[in-house]
Amino acid sequence: MTDAPEWHLVPDLDAFLARATDFLHSRPALHTVPLTVTETLRRRGLDAYGDEPPVFGVLQEGNGPVRAAFFRTPPHRLTITPLTAEEADALAQWLAGLGQPVPGVNGDRDSAAAFAAAWQRHTGATAILRQRQRLYRLGTLTAPRPLPAGRARIATEAYREQLARWYGEFGDATGQAIVKDAGGWVDARLAHDGLTLWETPDGTPVSMAGVLPKVAGQVRVGPVYTPAHLRGQGYAGAVTAETSRAALADGAEEVLLFTDLANPTSNGLYQRIGYRPVRDFAVYDFEGA
C-alpha cells in the first residue's frame, strides 16, 4: 500500500534539487522555468531575485518519486509545474492553510487556471489574468531573409551599461519578473557569453538576445529586446536566429523561448525562423483576500 501524495515544503535549494532534479529533468521543455531559475539561484545566490529567501515545495507519495513541484522567489509569483485540477486545488488549500503569501501564479495554461480558481475559492482573492504566453521549441532553423545590414557579435563588458538599461526596459515593457540587480544580471550573462547583439555596419548595437546556461540539455533564449524606435527593421529576427544557431552549435538538445500571445509580431517572427508551439502558459495576479 502506497501513501497518498502530499505537498511538502523543502527547506532550501540543495534539498529541493536533491529531491526534484530527476523529476525536473524528465520533461526539460515543460520544466524550463524551474530548471533555469534554480540554476540561476545556484550560480548567483539565493538573493538573485529578491531579498527574501525562496520557497520550494514538492508533491510526493511517501519516499516515492516527486510528482510535481513549485517554487517562489519573493516578491515574485508562484511558479508551478503541470498539475491536475485536484493537485492544484490541494496545493492552493495547503498553501492558504500555511499562511503562505501568493501574489500570483505562473504555469502552463490549464494548471495556472486551475490553481487561480482554487486560490479564489480558498482565500476569497480575485484572480486577474495578466498575460498569456506560448512556449516554443526550435525545429529546423531558418535564418531570416533578407538579413538586415550589420552583423551579430557576442556582447562584452564594454556594453554593460547599455545592456542593463535594455534589460530594465524589457521588464517594464513586458511586465515580466526580472532579477533585482540589472548590472549583476548582465555580469552573469557575460560570464557565459549569454548575450548577443545585432549591430549596424557602423558598430551601433540595435538589438539583443539573451540565452540561459544549458540545463538538462535545454537552452532557453530570452530576453529578446529591440528599443521601440528601432523595431520593424528585422534586427530581432536576425539576433534571435544567430543566438539559436549558436546554442545548437554548443550542443543544446532543445532550444526554447517564450512569447507573449498578445504580440502577433513576435509570434509570427519566431515561427518563420523555425520555432514550433509546445504549450500555452498563463500568468495570474491575485488581489484582495
C-alpha positions in Angstrom: 0.0 0.0 0.0 1.4 3.4 -1.0 1.0 6.7 0.8 -1.3 9.3 -0.8 0.6 12.1 -2.4 1.1 15.1 -0.2 2.6 18.5 -0.7 5.8 19.2 1.3 7.8 22.4 1.9 11.5 21.8 1.2 13.9 23.8 3.4 16.4 25.0 0.9 17.7 24.9 -2.7 20.1 22.0 -2.2 17.3 19.9 -0.6 14.9 20.8 -3.4 17.4 19.8 -6.1 18.2 16.6 -4.3 14.5 15.6 -4.3 13.3 17.2 -7.6 16.1 17.1 -10.1 15.1 13.7 -11.6 11.5 15.0 -11.9 12.5 18.3 -13.5 14.9 16.6 -15.9 12.2 14.2 -17.0 10.4 16.9 -19.0 13.0 19.6 -19.7 10.9 21.8 -22.0 7.8 22.0 -19.8 10.0 22.4 -16.7 12.3 25.0 -18.3 11.4 27.8 -15.9 12.1 25.9 -12.6 15.2 24.4 -14.2 16.6 27.8 -15.3 15.6 29.7 -12.1 17.1 27.1 -9.8 20.3 27.2 -11.9 20.4 31.0 -11.5 19.9 30.7 -7.8 22.7 28.1 -7.6 25.1 30.3 -9.6 24.2 33.7 -8.3 22.9 33.1 -4.8 19.5 32.9 -3.2 19.1 36.7 -3.3 19.3 36.8 -7.1 15.6 37.7 -7.5 14.8 39.4 -4.2 15.9 39.9 -0.6 13.6 37.3 0.9 14.6 33.6 0.7 13.0 31.4 -2.0 10.3 28.9 -1.1 10.3 25.4 -2.6 7.9 22.5 -2.4 7.2 19.1 -3.9 4.3 16.7 -4.3 5.4 13.2 -3.3 4.0 9.9 -2.3 6.0 9.0 0.9 9.5 8.4 -0.2 8.5 7.8 -3.8 9.3 9.9 -6.9 8.3 13.5 -7.0 5.1 14.1 -9.0 5.0 17.9 -9.1 6.9 20.9 -7.8 6.6 24.6 -7.1 8.8 27.5 -6.1 8.5 31.1 -5.4 11.3 33.8 -5.3 9.7 36.7 -3.3 8.4 39.2 -4.2 7.5 37.3 -7.5 4.7 35.0 -8.3 4.4 31.3 -7.5 5.6 29.0 -10.3 4.1 25.6 -10.7 4.9 22.5 -12.8 1.9 20.9 -14.7 -0.8 19.9 -12.2 -4.2 18.1 -12.4 -7.1 20.1 -11.2 -7.2 18.1 -8.0 -3.4 18.7 -7.3 -3.9 22.4 -8.0 -6.8 22.6 -5.5 -4.8 20.6 -2.8 -1.8 22.9 -3.3 -3.9 26.1 -3.0 -5.7 24.8 0.1 -2.5 23.7 1.7 -0.6 27.0 1.0 -3.6 29.0 2.2 -3.6 27.0 5.4 0.1 27.6 5.9 -0.5 31.4 5.5 2.0 31.4 2.6 1.8 34.7 0.6 0.9 34.0 -3.0 0.7 37.2 -5.1 0.1 35.4 -8.3 0.8 32.2 -10.2 2.7 31.3 -13.4 2.4 27.9 -15.1 1.0 26.1 -18.1 -2.4 27.4 -19.1 -4.6 24.7 -17.6 -2.6 24.3 -14.3 -2.4 28.0 -13.7 -6.1 28.5 -14.4 -6.9 25.6 -12.0 -4.7 27.0 -9.3 -6.1 30.5 -9.7 -9.7 29.2 -9.4 -8.7 27.2 -6.3 -6.9 30.1 -4.7 -10.1 32.2 -5.2 -12.2 29.5 -3.5 -9.9 29.1 -0.6 -8.9 32.7 0.1 -11.5 34.9 -1.4 -8.9 36.7 -3.5 -9.6 37.9 -7.0 -7.6 36.2 -9.8 -6.6 38.5 -12.7 -5.2 37.1 -15.9 -2.1 39.2 -16.7 -0.5 37.5 -19.6 -1.0 34.6 -22.0 2.3 33.1 -23.2 3.3 30.4 -25.6 6.4 28.2 -25.2 8.1 27.4 -28.5 10.7 24.7 -29.4 13.1 25.2 -32.3 12.6 22.8 -35.1 14.6 23.5 -38.3 16.3 26.8 -38.0 15.7 29.1 -41.0 17.6 32.4 -41.0 15.5 35.4 -41.9 16.0 36.7 -45.5 17.0 39.2 -46.2 19.1 39.9 -43.2 19.3 43.5 -42.1 22.6 45.2 -42.7 25.2 44.6 -40.0 26.3 41.5 -38.0 25.9 39.6 -34.8 28.5 39.8 -32.1 28.8 38.4 -28.6 28.4 41.2 -26.1 31.3 42.3 -23.9 31.9 44.3 -20.8 32.1 47.5 -22.9 28.3 47.3 -23.4 27.4 46.6 -19.7 25.6 49.9 -19.0 23.5 49.7 -22.2 22.6 46.1 -21.7 21.5 46.8 -18.1 19.3 49.7 -19.3 17.8 47.5 -22.1 17.1 44.7 -19.6 15.2 47.2 -17.4 13.3 48.5 -20.4 12.4 44.9 -21.4 11.0 44.3 -17.9 9.0 47.5 -18.0 7.6 46.7 -21.5 6.6 43.1 -20.8 5.8 43.2 -17.1 7.9 40.1 -16.6 9.8 39.5 -13.4 13.4 40.4 -13.5 16.3 39.9 -11.1 16.8 42.7 -8.6 20.2 43.8 -9.9 20.3 44.6 -13.6 24.1 45.1 -13.6 24.6 41.8 -11.8 22.3 40.1 -14.4 24.4 41.4 -17.2 27.6 40.3 -15.5 26.2 36.8 -15.1 25.2 36.6 -18.7 28.5 38.0 -19.9 30.4 35.3 -17.9 29.0 32.6 -20.2 28.7 34.6 -23.4 25.0 34.7 -22.8 24.2 38.0 -24.6 24.4 38.6 -28.3 24.0 41.9 -30.0 23.0 42.8 -33.6 24.9 45.9 -34.6 24.7 48.1 -37.7 27.6 48.4 -40.1 29.0 51.3 -38.2 29.1 49.1 -35.0 26.0 50.6 -33.2 24.1 48.0 -31.2 20.4 47.9 -32.1 19.0 44.7 -30.6 20.0 42.0 -28.1 19.1 38.4 -27.4 20.0 36.5 -24.2 20.4 32.8 -23.6 20.4 31.0 -20.3 23.0 28.3 -19.4 22.2 24.8 -20.6 20.4 22.7 -18.1 19.1 19.2 -18.7 20.0 19.6 -22.4 17.7 22.5 -22.9 18.6 26.2 -23.5 16.1 29.0 -23.4 16.5 32.1 -25.5 15.5 35.4 -23.8 15.1 38.2 -23.4 15.0 39.4 -26.9 14.7 43.2 -27.0 14.9 46.0 -29.5 14.3 49.6 -28.5 10.9 50.8 -29.7 12.3 53.3 -32.2 14.5 50.6 -33.9 11.8 48.0 -34.4 10.5 46.8 -37.7 14.0 46.6 -39.3 14.5 42.8 -38.8 17.0 43.2 -36.0 15.2 40.9 -33.5 14.8 38.1 -36.0 18.4 38.3 -37.0 19.8 38.3 -33.5 17.4 35.5 -32.3 18.4 33.3 -35.3 22.1 33.8 -34.5 21.6 33.1 -30.8 19.6 29.9 -31.7 22.3 28.8 -34.1 25.0 29.2 -31.5 23.0 27.3 -28.9 22.7 24.3 -31.3 26.3 24.5 -32.1 27.1 24.4 -28.4 25.3 21.1 -28.1 21.8 22.1 -26.9 19.3 19.3 -27.4 16.3 21.7 -27.2 16.2 25.4 -27.9 13.2 27.1 -26.3 11.7 30.5 -26.0 8.5 32.2 -24.6 6.4 34.7 -26.4 3.5 37.0 -25.2 0.4 35.8 -27.2 -0.8 39.4 -27.2 2.1 40.2 -29.6 1.3 38.7 -33.0 4.5 40.2 -34.5 6.9 38.2 -32.3 4.8 35.0 -32.6 4.9 35.2 -36.3 8.6 36.1 -36.4 9.7 33.1 -34.3 7.6 30.7 -36.3 9.2 32.0 -39.5 12.7 31.2 -38.2 11.7 27.6 -37.2 10.1 27.7 -33.7 7.1 25.5 -33.2 4.5 25.7 -30.3 4.9 23.4 -27.4 2.3 24.6 -24.8 0.5 27.7 -23.7 1.2 29.2 -20.4 -0.6 31.8 -18.3 0.3 34.4 -15.6 -2.3 35.5 -13.0 -2.1 38.1 -10.2 -4.2 37.8 -7.0 -5.7 40.8 -5.4 -7.5 41.1 -2.0 -8.3 38.2 0.3 
